Amino acid sequence: MATDKRKLTKRQKEIILYVVLAIIVIAFAIWYYYKYYYVVESINTPIILEVEDNTSGDSETVDVDGILQVHMIDCGQADSFLFEQNGEYGLIDCGTRSTGKDVVKYLQDEGVKELQFVVGTHPHDDHMGGMYDVLNTFACNIVYMPDIEDGLVTTNWYMQLMQKISKDKIKLVNPKVDDEFHLGEAIFKVVGQLTPEEAGSNINNYSTVIKVSFGTMDLLMTGDAETRVETKMLETNEDELQCEILKLGHHGSNTSTSDSFLKAVDPDYGLISCEVGNKYQHPSTETVKKLKKFKIKIYRTDETGSVVLTISNDDVTFDKKAGDYKDGITVANSVIKTGGLSWN
């Protein structure tokens, strides 16, 4: 019996070819969407976690044992603060792209293996530029950074950072006022956070302002928050602002630390992170005059390098001497005279 061998017609071959090509195109489209479009979308879609809400009233002061150490890391014209409590570590801001490696080395020298959290107060290079290096070196449980208006920040370093957070599946939270998180017995409470509509196009005003409480002692971390943020906090949250220690906003610039804000905070100590001879001439003459007027002791990286605060239940000590009430120009010129610096 002859075998029935049916040959495919030309039309049938064409149909099969079209089907195969369609499958290839669909597969490529799915791959492309996942690799590019999905990743970019996920950059602006953080995994929002539930955080403690303290809207019912002020936090009760609780006596604590042990200490909270705060390291104001000398990282040039930038901010980076390491917090350590009971063997746990957290970081607020990470230096610049060029000094991120210095922050990493500082953390390594302190024995840091893992970070419970990293806060990026706002997406400027001098606060978040070094975050990629930090996250690339240390395990991190969660990243906090403000909700930014779409399309406002498009710098390569920021997009690469956000892609890393998404790729590594690091939990990302946009803070809101009254959110709280903890590091051992230290409480970190958000007391200032403008919405994108309130902040507008000034990225400094996206700064997350955090009150750090340990026992009866409080430290206010302000990022680069300018007077618009300060005014909002005075209108809505003034009772939360009093602190023994103030990290001055915007490296001591005159765009921050208004008289009314300084009176409300009423600090005993001020922290300024800035570089000797910085082109912005921080801290400003106006700001240091205010600090002197209110008899606030200053600790500043341009004069002493990194500063370590040791906070107990009801006291704070510093590993460096208090600085001078000199503006950035005066400090830089005094260094120039000794041959240690030249203006760029």
Secondary structure as UniProt FT lines:
FT   HELIX           10..32
FT   HELIX           33..37
FT   HELIX           38..43
FT   STRAND          52..53
FT   TURN            55..56
FT   STRAND          68..72
FT   STRAND          81..85
FT   TURN            86..87
FT   STRAND          88..92
FT   TURN            97..99
FT   HELIX           100..109
FT   TURN            110..111
FT   STRAND          114..115
FT   STRAND          117..119
FT   HELIX           125..128
FT   TURN            129..130
FT   HELIX           131..137
FT   STRAND          139..140
FT   STRAND          142..144
FT   TURN            150..151
FT   HELIX           156..167
FT   TURN            168..169
FT   STRAND          171..173
FT   TURN            177..178
FT   STRAND          179..183
FT   TURN            184..185
FT   STRAND          186..192
FT   HELIX           196..199
FT   TURN            200..201
FT   HELIX           203..206
FT   STRAND          209..214
FT   TURN            215..216
FT   STRAND          217..221
FT   TURN            223..224
FT   HELIX           227..236
FT   HELIX           238..240
FT   STRAND          245..247
FT   HELIX           249..252
FT   TURN            254..255
FT   HELIX           259..265
FT   STRAND          269..272
FT   TURN            276..277
FT   TURN            279..280
FT   HELIX           285..293
FT   TURN            294..295
FT   STRAND          297..300
FT   HELIX           301..304
FT   STRAND          307..311
FT   STRAND          316..318
FT   HELIX           328..337
FT   TURN            338..339
//
